[in-house]
Amino acid sequence: MREALFYLFGAGALFAGANVVFRRHAVPAAIWLVACFFFLAAEYLLLGFPFLAAIQVLIYVGAIMVLFLFVIMLLDLHGAQPVQAQARFAAGLALALVITALAAAAAAGGEALAEAQAPDMPALVEALFTTFLVPFEVTSLLLVAAIVGALTLGRSPDITPPKQRIRPGRDTIRMVGGAPPRDEAQAG
Amino acid sequence: MTDAPWFRPAVTILAAFGAMMSLAAGMTLVERKVSAFIQERHGPNRVGPFGLLQPLADLIKFVFKEELAPDRANPLLFLLAPALACLPAMATFAALPFGFLDGKPMVVANLDVGVLYVLAVGSLGVYGIILGGWASNNKYSLLGGLRASAQMVSYEISLVLSLVSVIAVSGSLNLSEIVLAQDQRWNVLVQPVAALVFLVTMFAETNRHPFDFAECEPELVGGFHTEYSGMRFALFFLGEYIAMVVMSGFMAVLFFGGCDVPFLAIAATPWWAGALAMVVKMGFFLLLYVWVRWTLPRFRYDQLMYLGWRVLLPLSLANLAVTGVVLALDRQGAAQ
């Protein structure tokens, strides 16, 4: 029963993943990615890692994919040009290669994985904040670097001429309450 | 029969489902009655004695109303979105413990990662709103959905951070154990700042006043549900009411001792008294939802973001840091 479910969810994850790549439009692709994450969470649960499953749903589905959808919808990619056929072929090929590599790795390391015991929460946390503290922090640093990099790459420098830029402290609109603008105050 | 292994789970599931649906349905009536009371009106008083059967009349109306779909709406997602809005709220109800019977918690699923489960599944509710807004092929709907997603993602961070300090104090992710840890002292006394942050984010996460930007009538017609009618529209609202019930229950369990009756040990409390205490606490917060709705005006969008990122987030982070330091010092003191 457990094993059958494992393969069922695995097939579901692969199917959803393939749909992410082959969908023409961005929103359905993103929704298939959500489905893929769900299947993976189910796999974690079956493998005896409820913590990992909950975190997977909480972080990836509940936060990151919502932001993805937000950006896709904000940019209105609904009517955008579908991805080129060549690009789709390349993506499909890459997917196939990744699947093959993962399958090979799983076949090679399957026994070791089966023997590994699922740690309980305190043990997991203890390991994360003592033994693996440095890798843990380095990973978060890497993520910060990636965010800064994405900001730098994504910002187009010519979008506003320097003269029209908002001067901090002088041009900003007051958020709450505040005094009325000076002109109005003088007129009144 | 009562000794059969399936008996207790089956009764628990039926009772939980019944409690959830009747609380949500009752809440629609309470909302209208209390709104009327605050505005010095009568409220619904035609169907049944004192208008008590109004939810039933509403249901009949919703079922028989025609369901319209706009041109070039995404048919599958348009159909799926109301269900996606309703389902996560229903699923989170399964983790709420209502008391203890024979030393075992009265809960559908006594999960070891209960807090994470509620957060993870609860955070899915935004999909129904954002996809409903997108699939409607309507500018107002889309804007409503986008606002909702930005708001929920922003406030979820503060919500999770406020809960981390509660988890640190209780030493468990299991909701029943968090209740047991509050036998002597409710968490609201230990973590008042976290309780305050949770209270504010609770309103934001359920899209209720003063955070109901997703359906801001003067600007966005009906927001994400502009194009919905009939039972699909009702499902959005059912989802919202169940989410309110779950959030109130979560507030009671995490900060107000859940089924704990004041000045009485949990082990010595009869199960019905515990369940009653839990329902009374939930009822208070449900009433607070309606009370706040007619007391505070809706925020402006920049005020919403300011409150979320510049007030609540630093506050919950500072609270977490202080909690961590105090707990570390406490542990050191205990070791010496």
Interface residues (C-beta under 8 A of the other chain):
Chain A: V27 I31 V34 P50 F51 A54 I55 V57 L58 V61 G62 A63 V66 L67 L69 F70 M73 L74 M121 M175 V176
Chain B: L77 L111 D112 V113 L116 Y117 L119 A120 V121 S123 L124 V126 Y127 I130 L131 W134 L142 G145 L146 S149 A150 M152 V153 E156 V160 L173 D302 Q303 Y306
